[in-house]
């Protein structure tokens, strides 16, 4: 299933920016191009 070109679902999350934790949602970036990067700490199976 390809999601390229489809709108992203509604979401909200905490974000860390310039030393502060802020709430960010899909409404904040609506109508703008963006790249979202998710990094779940340093989880490994080893």
C-alpha positions as CSV (number, residue, x, y, z in Angstrom):
1,X,0.0,0.0,0.0
2,X,1.6,3.3,-1.1
3,X,0.9,6.4,0.9
4,X,2.9,8.7,-1.4
5,X,0.8,11.7,-2.4
6,X,-1.9,11.0,0.2
7,X,-2.7,13.4,3.1
8,X,-1.3,12.4,6.5
9,X,-3.7,11.5,9.3
10,X,-4.5,13.9,12.1
11,X,-1.9,13.6,14.9
12,X,-0.5,15.5,17.9
13,X,2.8,14.9,19.7
14,X,5.4,16.4,22.0
15,X,8.4,17.9,20.3
16,X,11.8,19.1,21.5
17,X,12.9,22.4,19.9
18,X,15.5,25.0,21.0
19,X,15.8,23.5,24.5
20,X,12.0,23.4,25.1
21,X,9.4,20.8,24.9
22,X,6.4,21.9,22.8
23,X,3.2,20.4,21.6
24,X,3.1,20.0,17.8
25,X,0.1,18.8,15.7
26,X,-0.8,18.3,12.1
27,X,-2.7,21.6,12.2
28,X,0.6,23.5,12.9
29,X,2.1,22.3,9.6
30,X,-1.1,22.2,7.5
31,X,-0.4,23.6,4.0
32,X,3.4,23.4,4.3
33,X,5.9,20.9,3.1
34,X,7.8,19.2,5.9
35,X,9.8,16.1,6.8
36,X,8.9,14.4,10.0
37,X,11.6,12.3,11.7
38,X,10.8,9.8,14.4
39,X,13.6,8.4,16.5
40,X,12.4,6.0,19.3
41,X,15.5,6.5,21.5
42,X,18.2,3.9,21.1
43,X,16.2,0.7,21.0
44,X,18.1,-2.4,19.8
45,X,17.5,-6.2,20.1
46,X,21.0,-6.9,21.3
